[in-house]
Amino acid sequence: MADSIVIDPLIEAVAVQSDVMLENWRQDLAFMVNAMKTIHPNLFHDISEESFDQSVSELHALIPGFDDYQILAGLMRIAALPAIRGRESHMGLDFRSNPGSIFPWQPYFFEGELYLVDAHPDFQEYVGMKITHVGAFSIADILIAIDPLLGHDSEMNLVAVRPFATVFPYLMHAVGIVEDPDRVTFRLESHDGETLTRELVPLPFEVGGPWLAESYAMANFILPQDPSVLYLRNIEERFWDTYLDDSKTLYLQYNAVQDTTQSGETLSQFTTRLTSFIDQSAVDRVVVDMRLNGGGNNTIFEPLIRFVESAVDLLPNHVFVVIGRANLSAAGNLAAELQRRTNALLIGEPTGGSANQYGDAQVQQLPNSGYELYVPTIYHQFSDPDDPNLSVLPDIGVSLTFDDYMKRRDPVMAAILAK
């Protein structure tokens, strides 16, 4: 079947599993399949049950010849099968509780090329460099191997999450990209075009993992905090605002679909305060910047929608909503509602999340390996039932280049202020 599991041909099966481990992994596979079929409201929306079961049977037969991380990759492929045509960012197996080892750096895609934007102190020298190859494989090769393991809503969702592949060497080993996960060769390119080849040793997860866990940017697939750049100034604040005197612009950032800020201001109080500010001040435009918003609770954003509606009435064609790849889950729903119900101009990248998507995941822990399986429990529809778009599309498309990022330029705000 065309949509059945594909085991990377670069992986050679050898008998590596003991009888006990073999049974444990097969129990985990059976548990995972049962949870998916029991919990998901419509598991076979884009893949037939026959094809799904065939893929499960193929993995069941291959388990004796795989090492633990190759089996894990197989489980991840099974968990991601419902995402074959998208709308499934909440479906997947989270391997990060035991990834073996880690390259503690943050890769980010700029116009299809992968750059390092942050790193653990031991890897700081590589920040600003482009990764072109891992071993003999180009980034494009790696994506072909990694994409089938990732639950996702859309292509832009994949753009956001794919970079994680280069963080976890055992995952790259499991799909045949690297032979030795304890010593990996990277081909890098500096900002001035110099090509470097480095054989790097990853950090044990207990050493590098805390850096990853503490990185808000990594967890939300966004760029690191930078006080010199407006939209990166307060990335962990749920919502905040400022007035740009030079351009008479009211700028507000909505970074999480939550009802209160860390300081206690509610979303209703926030939008009421901003409405009064517009009434009493010289405001030529309003910018609602939600490009860093990874989601939250899709039942609480009505005050923000009403605020945008009223701002558009006062300032037609001068109210902008900034969207992007990090907008998943409730943030994708919010972007769809703003597009449907207001005449604000959406600007930036397509969202990672779909207007219509499976969400509200239930977490199930596999009984033996302990990895966590996420299974959606509901279908959220915020667009027409037959809407073919997997992303909410901007009215004005603007991309961030790596040169923009390095020079601390924001082309989105530049485009807004030019109007």
C-alpha positions as CSV (number, residue, x, y, z in Angstrom):
1,M,0.0,0.0,0.0
2,A,1.3,3.5,-0.8
3,D,0.5,4.9,2.6
4,S,1.9,2.0,4.6
5,I,5.0,2.4,6.8
6,V,8.4,2.7,5.0
7,I,11.4,1.4,6.9
8,D,14.5,3.2,5.7
9,P,16.5,0.8,3.5
10,L,19.7,2.2,5.0
11,I,18.9,0.4,8.3
12,E,20.2,-3.2,8.2
13,A,18.2,-5.4,10.6
14,V,20.3,-7.6,12.9
15,A,19.1,-9.7,15.8
16,V,19.6,-7.3,18.7
17,Q,16.5,-7.7,21.0
18,S,16.4,-10.1,23.8
19,D,13.2,-12.1,24.3
20,V,12.1,-9.9,27.2
21,M,12.8,-6.6,25.4
22,L,11.2,-8.0,22.3
23,E,8.0,-8.7,24.3
24,N,8.2,-5.3,26.0
25,W,8.4,-3.4,22.7
26,R,5.6,-5.5,21.1
27,Q,3.4,-4.8,24.2
28,D,4.1,-1.0,23.8
29,L,3.2,-1.2,20.1
30,A,-0.1,-3.0,20.9
31,F,-0.9,-0.5,23.7
32,M,-0.2,2.4,21.4
33,V,-2.4,1.1,18.6
34,N,-5.2,0.3,20.9
35,A,-5.0,3.8,22.4
36,M,-5.0,5.4,19.0
37,K,-8.0,3.4,17.8
38,T,-9.9,3.9,21.1
39,I,-9.3,7.6,21.8
40,H,-9.0,9.3,18.4
41,P,-12.4,10.5,17.2
42,N,-11.7,9.7,13.5
43,L,-8.3,8.0,13.2
44,F,-8.8,6.9,9.6
45,H,-9.8,10.2,8.1
46,D,-6.9,10.1,5.6
47,I,-5.5,6.5,5.8
48,S,-7.5,3.3,5.6
49,E,-7.7,1.0,8.5
50,E,-6.3,-1.8,6.3
51,S,-3.2,0.2,5.5
52,F,-2.7,1.3,9.1
53,D,-3.0,-2.3,10.3
54,Q,-0.5,-3.5,7.6
55,S,2.0,-0.9,8.8
56,V,1.6,-2.1,12.3
57,S,2.1,-5.7,11.3
58,E,5.3,-4.8,9.3
59,L,6.8,-3.0,12.4
60,H,5.8,-5.9,14.6
61,A,7.7,-8.3,12.4
62,L,10.8,-6.0,12.2
63,I,11.2,-5.4,15.9
64,P,13.5,-8.3,16.6
65,G,16.1,-6.9,14.2
66,F,16.0,-3.3,15.4
67,D,17.8,-1.6,18.2
68,D,15.8,0.4,20.7
69,Y,16.0,3.7,18.8
70,Q,15.1,2.1,15.5
71,I,12.0,0.6,17.2
72,L,11.2,4.0,18.6
73,A,11.4,5.5,15.1
74,G,9.0,2.8,13.9
75,L,6.6,3.6,16.7
76,M,6.8,7.3,15.8
77,R,6.0,6.5,12.2
78,I,2.9,4.6,13.3
79,A,1.8,7.4,15.5
80,A,2.2,9.9,12.7
81,L,0.3,7.9,10.1
82,P,-3.0,9.8,10.6
83,A,-1.1,13.0,9.7
84,I,-0.4,11.8,6.2
85,R,-2.4,14.7,4.8
86,G,-2.1,17.0,7.8
87,R,-4.5,18.4,10.5
88,E,-2.7,16.2,13.2
89,S,-0.2,18.3,15.1
90,H,-1.6,16.9,18.4
91,M,-1.0,13.3,17.3
92,G,2.4,11.8,18.0
93,L,4.9,9.9,20.2
94,D,7.1,12.2,22.3
95,F,10.6,10.7,22.4
96,R,12.3,13.6,24.3
97,S,12.0,11.9,27.7
98,N,14.8,9.5,26.7
99,P,16.6,10.7,23.5
100,G,20.0,9.1,24.4
101,S,22.1,12.2,23.9
102,I,21.7,15.7,22.6
103,F,23.3,18.4,20.6
104,P,22.1,21.3,22.7
105,W,21.6,23.9,20.0
106,Q,18.6,25.6,18.4
107,P,18.3,25.2,14.6
108,Y,15.8,27.4,12.7
109,F,14.8,27.4,9.1
110,F,15.2,30.7,7.1
111,E,13.9,30.4,3.5
112,G,14.6,26.7,3.4
113,E,18.1,26.8,4.9
114,L,18.9,25.6,8.4
115,Y,20.8,28.0,10.7
116,L,21.9,27.7,14.4
117,V,20.4,30.6,16.4
118,D,21.3,29.6,19.9
119,A,23.3,27.0,21.8
120,H,24.5,25.6,25.1
121,P,27.8,27.3,26.2
122,D,29.8,24.2,24.9
123,F,28.5,24.8,21.4
124,Q,28.3,28.6,21.2
125,E,31.0,28.8,18.5
126,Y,28.5,27.4,16.0
127,V,25.8,29.9,16.5
128,G,25.2,31.8,13.3
129,M,26.4,29.0,11.1
130,K,24.3,27.1,8.5
131,I,24.1,23.3,8.7
132,T,24.3,22.0,5.1
133,H,25.0,18.3,5.7
134,V,24.9,15.7,8.4
135,G,27.4,13.0,7.4
136,A,26.9,12.4,3.7
137,F,23.3,13.6,3.8
138,S,22.0,17.0,2.8
139,I,19.2,18.7,4.9
140,A,16.8,17.8,2.1
141,D,17.7,14.1,2.6
142,I,17.2,14.4,6.3
143,L,13.7,15.9,5.9
144,I,12.7,12.9,3.7
145,A,13.7,10.6,6.5
146,I,12.3,12.6,9.4
147,D,9.0,13.9,8.1
148,P,7.2,10.6,8.3
149,L,7.9,10.5,12.1
150,L,6.2,13.9,12.8
151,G,2.5,14.5,13.4
152,H,1.7,17.8,11.8
153,D,-1.1,20.1,10.6
154,S,0.6,21.6,7.6
155,E,3.9,22.1,5.7
156,M,4.6,25.2,7.8
157,N,4.1,23.2,10.9
158,L,6.8,20.9,9.6
159,V,9.1,23.9,8.9
160,A,8.8,24.7,12.6
161,V,9.4,21.3,14.1
162,R,11.8,19.6,11.6
163,P,14.9,21.3,13.0
164,F,14.7,19.2,16.1
165,A,16.0,16.3,14.0
166,T,19.6,17.7,14.2
167,V,19.4,18.0,18.0
168,F,19.0,14.2,18.6
169,P,21.7,12.0,17.2
170,Y,20.0,8.8,18.1
171,L,17.0,9.8,16.1
172,M,19.2,10.5,13.1
173,H,20.8,7.1,13.6
174,A,17.4,5.4,13.8
175,V,16.4,6.7,10.3
176,G,19.8,5.9,8.8
177,I,21.3,9.4,8.6
178,V,24.2,8.8,11.0
179,E,26.0,5.5,11.6
180,D,27.5,6.4,14.9
181,P,25.3,8.6,17.1
182,D,28.1,9.2,19.6
183,R,30.3,11.0,17.0
184,V,28.5,12.9,14.2
185,T,30.1,14.8,11.3
186,F,28.4,18.1,10.4
187,R,29.2,20.2,7.4
188,L,28.7,23.9,8.3
189,E,28.9,27.2,6.5
190,S,29.8,30.4,8.3
191,H,28.0,33.7,7.6
192,D,30.9,34.8,5.3
193,G,30.7,31.6,3.2
194,E,33.5,29.5,4.7
195,T,32.7,25.8,4.7
196,L,33.7,23.8,7.8
197,T,33.5,20.1,8.6
198,R,33.4,19.1,12.2
199,E,33.1,15.8,13.9
200,L,31.1,16.5,17.1
201,V,30.4,14.5,20.2
202,P,26.9,15.1,21.6
203,L,26.4,15.8,25.3
204,P,24.7,13.2,27.5
205,F,21.1,14.0,27.9
206,E,21.5,14.6,31.7
207,V,24.0,17.3,30.8
208,G,22.5,18.9,27.7
209,G,18.8,18.2,28.5
210,P,18.4,20.9,31.2
211,W,19.5,23.6,28.6
212,L,16.8,22.3,26.3
213,A,14.2,22.1,29.0
214,E,14.9,25.7,30.0
215,S,14.7,27.1,26.5
216,Y,11.3,28.7,26.1
217,A,12.2,29.4,22.4
218,M,13.0,25.8,21.7
219,A,9.8,24.5,23.3
220,N,7.7,26.9,21.2
221,F,9.6,26.7,17.9
222,I,10.4,30.4,18.0
223,L,13.5,32.6,17.9
224,P,15.4,33.3,21.1
225,Q,14.6,36.4,23.2
226,D,16.4,39.6,22.1
227,P,15.7,42.9,23.9
228,S,16.9,44.8,20.8
229,V,14.1,43.5,18.6
230,L,10.5,44.5,19.3
231,Y,8.8,41.2,18.7
232,L,11.5,39.2,20.5
233,R,11.7,41.5,23.5
234,N,9.2,39.8,25.8
235,I,8.7,36.3,24.3
236,E,7.6,34.7,27.6
237,E,5.0,37.4,28.5
238,R,1.5,36.1,27.5
239,F,0.4,39.5,26.3
240,W,1.7,43.0,26.5
241,D,1.6,46.3,24.6
242,T,3.6,49.5,23.8
243,Y,3.0,52.7,21.9
244,L,5.4,53.6,19.1
245,D,5.5,57.4,19.1
246,D,7.3,57.9,15.9
247,S,4.7,56.1,13.8
248,K,1.7,56.5,16.1
249,T,1.4,52.7,16.2
250,L,-0.3,50.8,19.0
251,Y,1.6,47.5,19.2
252,L,0.4,44.6,21.2
253,Q,1.8,41.1,21.3
254,Y,-0.3,38.0,22.1
255,N,2.1,35.2,22.8
256,A,-0.2,32.5,24.3
257,V,-3.9,31.9,24.1
258,Q,-4.4,32.4,27.8
259,D,-6.8,34.6,29.8
260,T,-4.3,36.3,32.1
261,T,-0.8,37.7,32.0
262,Q,1.8,36.5,34.6
263,S,1.1,39.8,36.4
264,G,-2.6,39.1,36.7
265,E,-4.2,41.4,34.0
266,T,-7.0,39.5,32.3
267,L,-7.5,39.5,28.5
268,S,-10.8,41.4,29.0
269,Q,-9.1,44.1,31.1
270,F,-6.2,44.3,28.6
271,T,-8.4,44.8,25.6
272,T,-10.7,47.3,27.4
273,R,-7.6,49.3,28.4
274,L,-6.4,49.3,24.8
275,T,-9.7,50.3,23.4
276,S,-9.7,53.3,25.7
277,F,-6.2,54.2,24.7
278,I,-7.2,54.3,21.0
279,D,-10.2,56.5,21.8
280,Q,-8.0,59.0,23.8
281,S,-4.7,59.0,21.8
282,A,-3.3,59.7,18.4
283,V,-3.2,56.2,16.9
284,D,-2.7,55.7,13.1
285,R,-2.5,51.9,13.1
286,V,-2.8,48.9,15.4
287,V,-0.6,45.8,15.2
288,V,-1.6,42.6,16.9
289,D,1.5,40.5,16.8
290,M,0.8,36.8,17.4
291,R,3.5,35.2,15.3
292,L,5.1,33.6,18.5
293,N,1.9,32.2,19.8
294,G,1.9,28.4,20.1
295,G,-1.7,28.0,21.3
296,G,-3.5,27.5,24.5
297,N,-7.3,27.6,25.2
298,N,-9.4,28.2,22.2
299,T,-12.5,29.1,24.3
300,I,-11.1,32.4,25.7
301,F,-10.0,34.6,22.9
302,E,-13.4,36.4,22.2
303,P,-12.3,39.6,23.9
304,L,-9.3,39.9,21.5
305,I,-11.6,39.3,18.5
306,R,-14.0,42.0,19.7
307,F,-11.1,44.4,20.2
308,V,-9.8,43.8,16.7
309,E,-13.3,44.3,15.3
310,S,-13.7,47.7,17.0
311,A,-10.2,48.8,16.0
312,V,-10.9,48.0,12.4
313,D,-14.1,50.1,12.6
314,L,-12.0,53.1,13.8
315,L,-9.0,52.5,11.6
316,P,-10.0,50.6,8.4
317,N,-7.1,49.1,6.5
318,H,-4.7,50.0,9.3
319,V,-5.2,47.1,11.7
320,F,-2.7,44.3,11.1
321,V,-2.4,40.8,12.6
322,V,1.0,39.2,12.4
323,I,0.9,35.4,12.0
324,G,3.5,32.7,11.4
325,R,4.8,29.1,11.6
326,A,4.7,28.9,15.4
327,N,0.9,29.4,15.4
328,L,-0.4,26.0,16.3
329,S,-3.5,24.6,18.0
330,A,-5.6,27.4,19.5
331,A,-3.4,30.0,17.9
332,G,-4.3,28.6,14.5
333,N,-7.9,28.6,15.5
334,L,-7.6,32.3,16.6
335,A,-5.9,33.3,13.3
336,A,-8.8,31.7,11.4
337,E,-11.4,33.5,13.5
338,L,-9.7,36.8,13.0
339,Q,-9.6,36.2,9.3
340,R,-13.2,35.1,9.1
341,R,-14.8,37.7,11.5
342,T,-12.7,40.8,11.0
343,N,-11.3,42.9,8.2
344,A,-7.9,43.1,9.8
345,L,-5.0,42.5,7.4
346,L,-3.1,39.3,8.2
347,I,0.6,39.6,7.5
348,G,3.7,37.4,7.8
349,E,4.0,33.6,7.2
350,P,1.2,31.0,6.8
351,T,0.3,29.5,10.2
352,G,1.7,26.2,11.3
353,G,-1.7,25.2,12.6
354,S,-4.9,24.5,10.6
355,A,-8.2,26.3,11.0
356,N,-9.8,22.8,11.1
357,Q,-7.7,20.3,13.1
358,Y,-7.8,17.4,15.6
359,G,-6.8,18.6,19.1
360,D,-7.2,18.4,22.9
361,A,-4.8,15.5,23.1
362,Q,-5.0,12.9,25.8
363,V,-1.6,11.6,27.0
364,Q,-1.0,7.9,27.3
365,Q,2.3,6.5,28.7
366,L,3.6,3.4,27.0
367,P,3.8,0.7,29.8
368,N,7.4,-0.5,29.2
369,S,9.4,2.2,27.5
370,G,7.6,5.1,29.3
371,Y,7.4,7.2,26.1
372,E,4.3,9.5,26.0
373,L,1.7,9.1,23.2
374,Y,-0.5,12.1,22.4
375,V,-3.9,11.3,20.9
376,P,-6.4,14.0,19.9
377,T,-9.9,13.7,21.4
378,I,-11.9,16.2,19.4
379,Y,-12.1,17.9,15.9
380,H,-12.0,21.7,16.0
381,Q,-13.7,23.4,13.0
382,F,-13.0,27.1,12.6
383,S,-13.4,27.3,8.9
384,D,-15.7,25.8,6.2
385,P,-15.9,22.0,6.5
386,D,-14.4,21.6,3.0
387,D,-11.6,24.2,3.4
388,P,-8.6,22.7,1.7
389,N,-6.1,25.0,3.3
390,L,-3.9,23.4,5.9
391,S,-2.6,26.8,7.1
392,V,-4.3,30.2,7.6
393,L,-2.8,32.2,4.8
394,P,-1.7,35.8,5.2
395,D,-3.2,38.6,3.1
396,I,0.4,40.0,2.8
397,G,3.2,37.4,2.8
398,V,6.5,38.5,4.4
399,S,9.4,36.2,5.2
400,L,12.3,36.7,7.6
401,T,15.7,36.1,6.0
402,F,18.8,35.0,8.0
403,D,20.4,38.3,7.0
404,D,17.3,40.2,8.5
405,Y,17.7,38.2,11.7
406,M,21.4,38.8,12.0
407,K,21.0,42.5,11.4
408,R,18.0,42.7,13.9
409,R,15.6,43.8,11.2
410,D,11.9,42.9,11.2
411,P,10.6,43.0,7.6
412,V,7.0,42.4,8.8
413,M,7.0,45.7,10.9
414,A,8.8,47.4,8.0
415,A,6.0,46.4,5.6
416,I,3.4,47.5,8.1
417,L,4.9,50.9,8.7
418,A,5.3,51.5,5.0
419,K,1.5,51.4,4.5
